[in-house]
Amino acid sequence: MTNLAVFVDVQNIYYTCKQGFGRAFNYRALYQQLSERGHISHAIAYAIAPADDGQIKFQDALKHIGFTVKTKPYIQRSDGSAKGDWDVGITIDMLEIAPQVDEVILLSGDGDFDLLLKKINQSTQCYTHVISVERLTAKSLSDQCQQFTPIDNTLLR
């Protein structure tokens, strides 16, 4: 059975699904579809620390499905804007876990991850797979993965 590791950039998936489809991503459907393809040894969702009951309930639901939820607070900039960025954390975890599994699955359309996938492809036997909203995915990212799966109605609520 194929050993899978799933890494979800929650902010990216939330905003691209909202922008691309006006709908929410269905994490339960994702987990079920991937479970049919192999054994999920790692499923990590990278999110922003909950600020309200809705986010707490959402993150509890992710945990119930089978995800480990890693959180960090928004970074408040001096100009008043805020940013939540897990790129380095996702990169470190993927580099550590990729040699232990058959396939890494990244849910993000962020082109910053193209170098990460290139490195995993060069240094491991691990298969690289990206799942994201096709028209909002950086071409550099989809070019680096071995498989690209566009988010469609089967993965939306």
QUIBELBEL-V622635 format. One record per pair of residues at least 6 apart in sequence whose C-alpha atoms are under 6 Angstrom apart, sorted by the first residue. I is the first residue (numbers start at 1). J is the second residue. Records with the same first field share a line. If there is no record, write none. Layout:
# QUIBELBEL-V622635
I->J + J
This chain:
# QUIBELBEL-V622635
1->38
2->38
3->38 + 39 + 101 + 102
4->39 + 40 + 41 + 101 + 103
5->40 + 41 + 42 + 43 + 104
6->43 + 104 + 105
7->44 + 106
8->45 + 107
9->46 + 107 + 108
10->46 + 47
12->108
17->23
24->156 + 157
25->156 + 157
26->155 + 156 + 157
29->155
43->67
44->67 + 68 + 69
45->69
46->70
47->71
48->71 + 72 + 73
49->71 + 72 + 73
50->56
74->83 + 84
75->82 + 83
76->82
99->124
102->126
103->126 + 127 + 128
104->128
105->129 + 130
106->130
107->130 + 131 + 132
108->132
109->132 + 137 + 138
111->138 + 140 + 141
114->140 + 141 + 144
118->144
128->145 + 146
129->145 + 146 + 147 + 148
130->148
131->148 + 149 + 150
132->150 + 151
133->150 + 151
134->150
